[in-house]
Amino acid sequence: MRICSVTLVCMFLAGCAAETTTERPEDPMQDYEEVAATRILDAPEPVPGSFAPDNLVQVKRGEYLVELLGCGSCHTDGALEGVPDFDKALAGSSIGIAFSNPMGNRYPGIVFPPNLTPDPDTGLGGWSDRQIANAVRYGAGRHAGRRIVIMPWQGYAKMTDQDVKAIVAYLRSIPPVRHKVPDEVIPGQDTDDPFVYFGVYRNRDN
């Protein structure tokens, strides 16, 4: 899927306007359409009995934070195109997000927001509490030295320990959903999987 950002389009059109030519510039947006991503989604309810009764306040705090931070808008299948699949809430997205310039690279790099449910095979079930906390606060992947692309972890870096622990406790409490998202696509590599550019545009062919 080919996509482009508003900023890049504005720069392109500004450059065309500055040229002295009688030819009408080609519309760089003719092959693209705007999409309305789902911005706010209710977080899934915790599973009764999945946490100790005295942890209820912590888990509900985590639920509140996950909704406040808009985690579901990327990590729920279909939400990036405005059609969220609530059966896969927080279970990752099969629609990717391009992270490199699509107008400068024929094939941009693409990441697919991962499954945040406690499924042991496709989600966070095999992650430790520390690994999940480091992903939230530092954008650190499960393996050392691996940075999570796209996730706005810089905005979460100053969260309190209590809030990070609340998010971890909440993600442990929700229903596990088996849903494997596609692997990351490196820049220059083609893919048949759909993607958007920061939830703004997609190509009309999909």
Residue pairs with C-beta under 8 A, 6 or more apart in sequence:
1 191
1 193
1 194
1 195
1 196
1 202
1 203
1 205
1 206
2 31
2 32
2 102
2 203
3 32
3 98
3 102
3 108
3 195
3 196
3 197
3 200
3 201
3 202
3 203
4 28
4 29
4 32
4 102
4 103
4 197
4 201
5 102
5 197
5 198
5 200
5 201
6 200
8 101
8 103
9 28
9 29
12 28
12 103
13 25
13 28
16 25
19 25
28 103
29 201
31 203
31 204
31 205
32 201
32 202
32 203
32 204
33 201
33 202
33 203
33 204
34 200
34 201
35 80
35 81
35 82
35 196
35 199
35 200
35 201
35 202
36 82
37 73
37 79
37 80
37 81
37 82
37 196
37 199
38 72
38 73
38 76
38 78
38 79
38 80
38 82
38 83
38 84
39 70
39 73
40 67
40 70
40 72
40 73
41 67
41 70
41 72
41 73
41 76
41 79
41 84
41 89
42 67
42 72
42 89
43 63
43 66
43 67
43 71
43 72
43 89
43 90
43 170
43 174
44 89
44 90
44 174
44 175
45 63
45 174
46 59
46 60
46 63
46 170
46 173
46 174
47 173
47 174
47 175
50 172
50 173
50 174
51 59
51 169
51 172
51 173
55 169
58 165
58 166
58 169
58 170
59 166
59 169
59 170
59 173
60 170
61 162
61 163
61 166
61 170
62 166
62 167
62 168
62 169
62 170
62 171
62 173
63 170
65 163
65 166
65 167
65 170
66 72
66 90
66 167
66 170
66 171
69 156
71 90
71 116
72 79
72 84
72 89
72 90
73 79
73 80
73 199
74 80
74 93
74 97
74 113
74 150
74 199
75 90
75 91
75 92
75 93
75 113
75 114
75 115
75 116
76 84
76 85
76 86
76 88
76 89
76 90
76 91
76 93
77 84
77 85
77 88
77 91
77 92
77 93
77 94
77 95
77 179
78 84
78 85
78 88
78 93
78 95
79 93
80 93
80 95
80 97
80 196
80 199
81 95
81 194
81 196
81 202
87 177
88 177
88 179
89 177
90 115
90 116
90 117
90 171
90 174
90 177
91 115
91 116
91 117
91 119
91 122
91 123
91 177
91 179
92 112
92 113
92 114
92 115
92 116
92 122
92 123
92 179
92 180
92 181
93 112
93 113
93 181
94 112
94 179
94 181
94 182
94 193
94 194
95 112
95 193
95 194
95 195
95 196
96 110
96 111
96 112
96 182
96 185
96 191
96 193
96 194
96 195
96 196
97 110
97 111
97 112
97 113
97 150
97 195
97 196
97 197
97 198
97 199
98 108
98 109
98 110
98 195
98 196
98 197
98 198
99 108
99 109
99 110
99 111
99 149
99 150
100 108
100 109
100 187
101 108
102 108
102 197
105 187
105 188
106 188
107 185
107 187
107 188
107 189
107 190
107 191
108 187
108 195
108 197
109 149
109 184
109 185
109 186
109 187
109 189
110 184
110 185
110 191
110 193
110 195
111 149
111 150
111 184
111 185
112 181
112 182
112 183
112 184
112 193
113 150
113 181
114 123
114 181
115 122
115 123
115 124
115 177
115 179
115 180
115 181
116 123
116 124
116 171
117 123
117 124
117 171
117 174
117 175
117 176
117 177
117 179
118 124
118 125
118 171
118 172
118 174
118 176
119 125
119 176
119 177
119 178
119 179
120 126
120 176
121 178
121 180
122 177
122 178
122 179
122 180
122 181
123 176
123 177
123 178
123 179
124 132
124 171
124 172
125 176
127 135
127 142
129 165
129 168
131 140
131 142
132 167
132 168
132 171
133 164
133 165
133 167
133 168
134 140
135 141
135 142
135 148
135 151
135 153
136 153
136 156
136 159
136 164
136 167
136 168
137 153
137 156
137 157
137 159
137 164
138 153
138 157
139 147
139 148
139 151
139 153
139 154
140 146
140 147
140 148
141 147
141 148
149 184
182 191
182 193
185 191
185 193
185 195
194 202
194 206
195 202
196 202
